[in-house]
């Protein structure tokens, strides 16, 4: 049986050579599923490799993502696989994750760029279809997700309950939006990602996230739902245990107090000496739905400081800016109505959140994720780490400051948290540079 993290220690064997050997054997024996490359260099972020059939001949298709540039898609005959991947590892990427039907193999480098290899049980039992333009699999299938039945969203026969149709539709839309952003992020290249759902409530989205990462993406994600309601968290933990959903847990807490703690991985005791090969971030995806008022800002800040690859938030009850709002004279005729002023304060709040996220390097989109016929809390803020140049980040910061000045905003919580963090960093730098 393959150990969950068997570290190759033979100094005579190059870990990269072992990976390339395994790739060739998997392709020749029909065991290859997919390959992802990460820890990119010189503006390269990550690459995804899968097997396709072109003109009835097997090819590897590569999707390479780069900062500030269009995606690069390439197709190569399988016979060239070793040379192509070897060149990518030599010039553009340091990490690789090979999925086969018999084992998963990870090539990773530490901070000194020393490579090491680990082997894990296979994530996938069968290879993916090789049609060049294959249709994407369905994300949330009521007939294949027992947690939907356990949470009362579908009936025992797999039919969505009429009173849960809106909730099911929201889940579908959120996962589809997330799926699109995950493809553009570092998440597929992060081993055993940690997902945190702040304000999990009854756990609908938390279970959906676990289903998405484990069953759709095939990643051994650790998914944590956090909510202040101990009864709900106990119930959700019971459902997860009853269904045997490994890697899914629920904790009682709130966005201000929750600390994910250090991340551990299977086989950590056998990791090679030197810096940990883990990327160090405590959260890889942070989700905060309907966190009230400034709790949304706190959640976004925690995602930024944890280096999350993706941050997704649906704001609620934006109260902070409303009493501060100073309406410019030219806008007073139509903003004398409280209804319009309330809407404007919400728009400015979310606009500032988006600007500050981009100022911190997150390419951010704000959109309606579902019709307001179902809920008025339908504005989604989603940011993907990377893809924002230093110049654009500085521009977004200037725009945020100008917007605050225009409407007399003296305190915006996300801005204040970020400035507090910058101050702490400056203090640490000063302390480190001082002489005793």
C-alpha positions in Angstrom: 0.0 0.0 0.0 1.3 3.5 -0.9 2.0 5.6 2.1 0.3 9.0 2.3 3.6 10.8 2.3 6.6 8.6 1.5 9.6 10.9 1.1 12.3 9.8 -1.4 15.6 10.0 0.4 17.9 8.3 -2.1 20.6 11.0 -2.8 21.5 9.2 -6.0 18.1 9.7 -7.6 17.0 13.1 -8.8 13.4 13.8 -7.7 12.6 15.5 -11.0 13.9 12.5 -13.0 11.7 10.2 -10.8 8.7 12.4 -11.6 9.4 12.4 -15.4 9.9 8.6 -15.2 6.5 8.2 -13.5 4.9 10.5 -16.0 6.2 8.4 -19.0 5.1 5.1 -17.3 1.6 6.4 -16.5 1.1 7.6 -20.0 2.3 4.4 -21.5 0.2 2.2 -19.2 -3.0 4.3 -19.4 -2.8 5.4 -15.8 -2.3 9.2 -16.4 -5.1 11.4 -15.1 -3.6 15.0 -15.1 -0.6 17.1 -14.1 -0.4 20.5 -12.5 2.7 22.7 -12.3 3.1 25.5 -9.7 5.6 27.8 -8.0 6.1 29.7 -11.3 9.0 31.8 -12.2 9.4 35.0 -14.3 5.7 35.9 -14.3 4.4 32.3 -14.8 1.8 31.4 -12.3 0.8 27.8 -12.9 0.0 25.3 -15.7 -2.5 22.5 -16.1 -1.8 19.4 -18.3 -4.3 16.8 -19.4 -4.5 14.1 -22.0 -6.7 14.7 -25.1 -7.3 13.0 -28.4 -6.7 15.1 -31.5 -7.2 13.6 -34.9 -7.5 10.2 -33.1 -4.0 10.6 -31.7 -3.2 11.2 -28.0 -1.8 14.6 -27.1 -1.0 16.5 -24.0 -2.8 19.9 -23.9 -1.1 22.5 -21.7 -2.9 25.6 -20.3 -0.2 28.0 -18.9 -1.3 31.1 -17.0 0.9 34.2 -16.7 0.7 37.5 -14.9 -0.6 40.3 -17.1 -0.8 38.2 -20.3 -3.3 35.9 -22.1 -3.3 32.2 -21.3 -0.9 30.1 -23.4 -2.5 26.9 -24.7 -0.3 24.3 -26.3 -0.8 20.8 -27.7 2.0 18.2 -27.9 2.2 14.6 -29.0 2.5 12.2 -26.1 5.9 11.1 -27.4 7.2 14.6 -26.5 5.8 14.6 -23.0 9.0 14.1 -21.1 10.9 16.7 -23.1 8.1 19.3 -22.8 7.5 18.9 -19.0 11.3 18.7 -18.4 11.7 22.1 -20.2 8.9 23.7 -18.2 10.4 22.5 -14.9 13.8 23.7 -15.9 12.7 27.2 -16.9 9.3 28.2 -15.6 8.0 26.0 -12.7 9.5 24.4 -9.6 6.6 22.3 -8.2 4.5 19.6 -9.9 1.6 17.3 -8.9 1.1 14.2 -11.0 -2.2 12.4 -10.7 -2.5 8.7 -11.8 -5.0 6.0 -11.1 -2.5 4.1 -8.9 -0.8 6.9 -7.0 -0.3 10.7 -6.7 3.2 12.1 -6.9 4.3 15.5 -5.8 7.5 17.3 -6.7 8.1 20.3 -4.4 10.9 22.6 -3.6 11.7 24.3 -0.3 12.9 27.9 0.2 16.5 26.9 -0.8 15.1 25.5 -4.1 15.9 21.9 -3.0 13.5 19.4 -4.6 11.9 16.5 -2.8 9.3 13.9 -3.8 6.3 12.5 -2.0 3.9 9.8 -3.0 0.2 9.5 -1.9 -2.8 7.3 -2.4 -4.5 8.0 -5.7 -7.1 10.7 -5.8 -8.7 9.3 -8.9 -9.5 5.7 -9.6 -10.2 6.2 -13.3 -8.7 8.4 -16.0 -10.6 11.4 -17.3 -12.2 11.3 -20.8 -9.9 12.5 -23.6 -12.3 14.3 -25.9 -10.7 17.6 -26.9 -13.8 19.7 -26.3 -15.4 17.6 -23.6 -18.3 18.9 -21.6 -17.6 19.8 -18.0 -19.0 17.6 -15.3 -21.9 18.7 -13.3 -20.8 20.2 -10.0 -23.7 19.5 -7.6 -25.7 16.4 -8.7 -28.7 15.8 -6.3 -28.6 12.1 -7.0 -24.9 11.8 -6.1 -24.6 14.0 -3.0 -26.0 12.3 0.1 -25.3 15.5 2.1 -28.1 17.2 0.1 -30.5 14.7 1.5 -29.1 14.8 5.0 -29.5 18.6 5.1 -33.1 18.4 3.8 -32.4 20.1 0.4 -33.5 17.1 -1.7 -35.9 14.3 -1.0 -34.8 10.6 -0.6 -35.4 10.1 -4.3 -33.0 13.0 -5.2 -35.6 15.6 -6.1 -35.0 19.2 -4.9 -37.6 20.2 -2.4 -39.8 23.1 -3.5 -39.1 25.1 -0.4 -35.3 24.7 -0.9 -35.2 25.4 -4.6 -33.9 28.9 -4.1 -31.2 27.7 -1.7 -30.1 25.0 -4.2 -30.0 27.5 -7.0 -27.8 29.8 -4.9 -25.4 26.9 -4.1 -25.2 26.1 -7.8 -24.5 29.6 -8.8 -21.9 30.2 -6.1 -20.0 27.0 -7.0 -20.1 27.8 -10.7 -18.7 31.3 -10.1 -16.1 29.8 -7.7 -15.1 27.2 -10.3 -14.4 29.8 -12.9 -12.1 31.7 -10.5 -10.4 28.6 -9.1 -9.2 27.8 -12.6 -7.5 31.2 -12.7 -6.0 30.9 -9.3 -3.2 29.1 -7.5 -5.6 26.7 -5.8 -5.3 23.8 -8.2 -1.5 23.7 -7.5 -1.8 23.9 -3.7 -1.5 20.5 -2.0 -4.2 19.7 0.5 -5.8 23.2 0.5 -7.5 24.6 3.5 -11.0 26.1 3.0 -12.6 28.2 5.6 -16.3 29.2 5.5 -16.9 32.0 7.9 -20.5 32.2 9.2 -21.4 28.7 8.0 -24.9 28.7 9.4 -26.6 25.4 8.6 -23.6 24.4 6.6 -25.2 24.2 3.1 -22.3 26.0 1.4 -19.6 24.3 3.6 -20.8 20.9 2.5 -21.0 22.1 -1.1 -17.4 23.3 -0.9 -16.2 20.0 0.4 -18.1 18.2 -2.3 -16.6 20.5 -5.0 -13.0 20.1 -3.9 -13.0 16.5 -3.0 -15.3 15.0 -5.6 -15.1 17.5 -8.5 -11.5 18.7 -8.3 -10.1 15.6 -6.6 -8.1 17.6 -4.0 -7.7 16.4 -0.4 -9.0 19.7 0.9 -9.5 20.4 4.6 -12.9 22.3 4.8 -13.8 24.1 8.0 -17.2 25.7 8.7 -17.2 28.3 11.5 -20.3 29.8 13.1 -21.3 31.2 16.5 -24.2 28.8 16.9 -22.9 25.8 18.7 -26.0 23.8 18.1 -25.8 24.1 14.4 -22.0 23.3 14.4 -22.7 20.1 16.5 -25.5 19.1 14.1 -23.3 19.7 11.0 -20.4 17.7 12.6 -22.8 14.9 13.2 -23.9 14.8 9.6 -20.3 14.9 8.3 -19.4 12.0 10.7 -22.4 9.9 9.7 -21.6 10.3 6.0 -17.9 9.7 6.5 -16.8 13.0 4.9 -13.1 13.1 5.6 -11.6 16.5 5.9 -14.8 18.3 6.8 -15.3 19.8 10.3 -17.3 22.6 12.0 -16.2 24.8 14.8 -17.9 27.3 17.1 -16.5 30.8 16.7 -16.7 34.0 14.8 -14.7 35.9 12.2 -13.0 38.0 14.9 -11.8 35.1 17.1 -11.2 32.3 14.7 -7.6 31.3 14.2 -7.0 28.3 11.9 -3.6 27.5 13.5 -0.6 25.9 11.8 -1.4 23.6 8.9 -0.1 20.0 9.1 0.0 17.5 6.4 0.1 13.7 6.3 3.5 12.3 6.9 4.9 15.6 8.2 7.2 13.7 10.6 9.0 12.3 7.6 9.5 15.6 5.7 13.1 16.3 4.7 15.2 18.6 6.9 15.3 22.3 6.3 12.3 24.8 5.8 8.9 23.2 5.6 7.8 22.5 2.0 4.3 23.8 2.8 3.6 27.2 1.4 2.9 28.6 4.8 -0.5 30.1 4.3 -3.1 29.0 6.8 -6.1 29.6 4.5 -6.2 28.8 0.8 -9.8 29.8 0.2 -11.8 32.1 2.5 -15.6 32.3 2.1 -17.8 34.8 4.1 -21.4 34.8 3.2 -23.7 37.4 4.9 -21.1 38.4 7.5 -22.8 41.4 9.1 -21.4 44.9 8.5 -17.6 45.2 9.3 -17.4 41.4 9.8 -17.1 41.2 6.0 -14.1 43.5 6.2 -12.5 41.4 8.9 -13.0 38.2 6.9 -11.5 39.8 3.8 -8.5 41.0 5.8 -7.9 37.6 7.3 -8.0 36.1 3.8 -5.5 38.6 2.6 -3.1 38.2 5.5 -3.3 34.4 5.2 -2.3 34.6 1.5 -5.6 33.0 0.4 -5.6 32.1 -3.3 -9.3 33.1 -3.5 -11.5 35.3 -1.3 -15.3 35.2 -1.8 -17.7 37.4 0.3 -21.4 38.2 0.1 -21.8 41.4 2.3 -24.7 42.0 4.6 -26.0 45.0 6.6 -23.4 47.6 5.5 -23.9 50.1 8.3 -20.4 51.6 8.9 -20.4 54.3 6.2 -24.0 55.5 6.3 -23.6 57.9 9.3 -20.3 59.2 7.9 -21.5 59.9 4.4 -21.1 63.4 3.3 -22.9 64.0 0.0 -21.1 66.4 -2.4 -23.2 69.5 -3.2 -23.8 68.4 -6.8 -25.3 65.1 -5.7 -27.6 66.4 -3.0 -30.8 66.7 -5.2 -31.1 63.0 -5.7 -29.5 61.9 -2.5 -31.8 63.8 -0.2 -33.9 60.6 -0.1 -32.8 58.1 2.6 -33.5 55.1 0.3 -31.0 56.4 -2.3 -28.5 57.4 0.4 -28.7 53.9 1.9 -28.1 52.3 -1.5 -25.2 54.7 -2.2 -23.5 53.9 1.1 -23.8 50.2 0.3 -22.3 50.8 -3.2 -19.4 52.8 -1.8 -18.7 50.2 0.9 -18.4 47.4 -1.6 -16.6 49.5 -4.1 -14.0 50.4 -1.5 -13.6 46.7 -0.5 -12.9 45.8 -4.1 -10.4 48.6 -4.5 -8.5 47.7 -1.3 -8.4 44.1 -2.4 -6.9 45.0 -5.7 -4.5 47.4 -3.9 -3.3 44.2 -2.0 -2.8 42.2 -5.2 -6.2 40.5 -5.7 -7.8 40.7 -9.1 -11.4 41.4 -7.9 -14.9 41.3 -9.4 -18.2 42.4 -7.9 -21.3 41.0 -9.3 -24.8 39.8 -8.7 -24.6 36.0 -8.1 -28.4 35.5 -8.2 -31.5 37.4 -9.1 -32.8 39.8 -6.4 -36.2 38.0 -6.8 -34.6 35.4 -4.5 -32.7 37.6 -2.1 -31.5 41.2 -1.9 -28.3 40.0 -0.4 -27.1 39.1 -3.9 -23.9 41.1 -4.3 -20.8 38.9 -4.5 -17.2 40.1 -4.1 -14.6 37.6 -5.3 -10.9 38.2 -5.6 -8.1 36.0 -7.0 -4.6 36.4 -5.7 -2.1 37.6 -8.4 -2.5 39.2 -11.8 -2.3 42.8 -10.3 0.9 44.7 -11.2 2.5 47.0 -8.6 1.5 49.9 -10.7 -2.2 48.9 -10.8 -2.2 48.2 -7.1 -0.9 51.7 -6.4 -3.5 53.1 -8.7 -6.3 51.2 -6.9 -5.0 52.5 -3.6 -5.1 56.1 -4.9 -8.7 55.5 -6.2 -9.8 54.2 -2.8 -8.4 57.2 -1.0 -10.0 59.6 -3.5 -13.4 57.9 -3.1 -13.2 58.1 0.7 -12.2 61.8 0.5 -15.0 62.6 -2.0 -17.7 61.3 0.4 -16.1 62.3 3.7 -15.3 58.8 4.8 -12.9 59.0 7.8 -13.0 55.3 8.8 -13.5 52.2 6.6 -12.8 49.0 8.5 -10.9 47.1 5.8 -8.7 50.1 5.1 -8.0 50.5 8.9 -7.1 46.9 9.3 -4.7 47.0 6.3 -3.1 50.2 7.6 -2.8 48.6 11.1 -1.0 45.6 9.5 1.3 47.9 7.5 2.2 49.7 10.7 3.0 46.4 12.4 5.2 45.4 9.6 7.0 48.8 9.7 7.5 48.3 13.5 9.0 44.9 13.0 11.3 46.2 10.2 12.5 49.0 12.5 13.0 46.6 15.4 15.0 44.2 13.2 17.1 47.1 11.9 17.9 48.6 15.2 21.1 48.0 17.1 21.1 47.0 20.8 
